Amino acid sequence: MTTKTAPEPALTQTLSLPRLRTAAVLSAFALIPATVLAVIAVASSDRFSRCLTYGDFYPDCRSHGVTDTQLGWALAVAGLAFLLVLAVPDRARRAKELRMSGLAVQLGAELTFLGMILSAA
């Protein structure tokens, strides 16, 4: 009679790798509605309405602190980390560590991007 033993460690590591890809894809797609909500929050702020009404005559409207270049860099880092998570093959030597690191960088860059948008409120 043959009994089944516990799965090999390599097999359990391979099973969790697609979950990291799924998390990266969900995080990337969740950035779109999160950005829309952040822009709505900024647009509903008192500062934005004063800038819209008075234009450059209001002192807070001259500089909002975050440049388009900084927003672009945050999105670029998030995009490159997303590609890293998707591009690492399952049979790579340290696939799980690479994907977890890429996912952490992706989430950090996305949160930084959203934080920069909300800082304009």
N, C-alpha and C positions, 0 to 999 in steps of 0.2 A: 504494500500500500504506500502510495506516494503522498506526502503532505506538502502543501505549498508553504514556502518560507516567506519571510519578509522581502519586499522588493529590494533590489540592489540600489545603493545610493545614487548611482548614475541615472537610473531610471526615474527616481523621484525628482532629481534635479531637472531632468528633461521635461517632466510634466509641469513644473512651475514656470518654465521659460515662456510658453505662450501667454500666460497670465500677465507677465510683464509687458509684452507687446500690446495686449489688450488694454492694459492700464494706460500705456502711453498714447494709444489711439483715442481712448475715451477722454483723456486729459486734453489732448489737442483739440478735439471737437467741442469739449466743454468750454474752451477758451473763447469761442465765438459768442455764445449767449452771456458769458461772464463779462466780456468786453462791452456788449450792448448794455447790460445792466449798470456797469461802471460809468459809461457815458451818460446814461439817463440820470444817474445819481449826481454827476457833475453838472448836468444841464439843469437840474432842479435846485441847485444851490443858490444861495443869496448872492454870492460873489459873481457867479455867471450871469445872473439876471441884471445885476448892476453894470457889468461889462457890456452886456448886450444893449442895455438902455443908453448908457452914457459913453460908450466907446472908450477911446484912449484918454479921455479927460479924467476918468476915475483912476487913481494911482495904482490900484492893485492889478489893473489890466495890462500894464506895460510889460511885465515879465511874470510868467507863470512858473518858472523854475525848471521845468522839464522840456528838453528840446526834442524835436522829431528824430534827431539822430540817436538820442538815448533810447527812445522807444523802439526804433529800428534795431538797435543792437540787442536789446532785450528779446525781441522777437527772433532775431537771427540766432542767438544762443539757444533759445528754446527749440527752434527748428532744427539746428544741428544736433542737439541732444536727442530730439525725436528720431532723426535719421539714424543716429548711432544705435538707439534701442531697436529700431527695425532692421538695421543692416547686420548686426552681429549674428553670425550663424549659430544654430543650435549646438553644433559639434565643436565650437571654439573652446579653447582651453579654459578660459575663465568667463564663459558666456554669462553666467548668472551675475557675477560681480560687475561686469561691464554694463549689462542692462540695468541693474539696480542703480549704478552710478549715473548712467544716462538719464534714467527716469527721475532721479533726485535733482539733477541739474535742470532738466526740463521743467519740473514743478517749481523749482526755485526761480527760474527765469520767467515763467508765466506769472507767478505771484508778484515778482518785481515789476513786471509790465503793468499788471492791474493796479499795483500800489502807486506807480508813477501816474497813471491816469487819475486815480482818486485823489492824488495830492494836488491836483488843479482845482479841487472843489472849494 
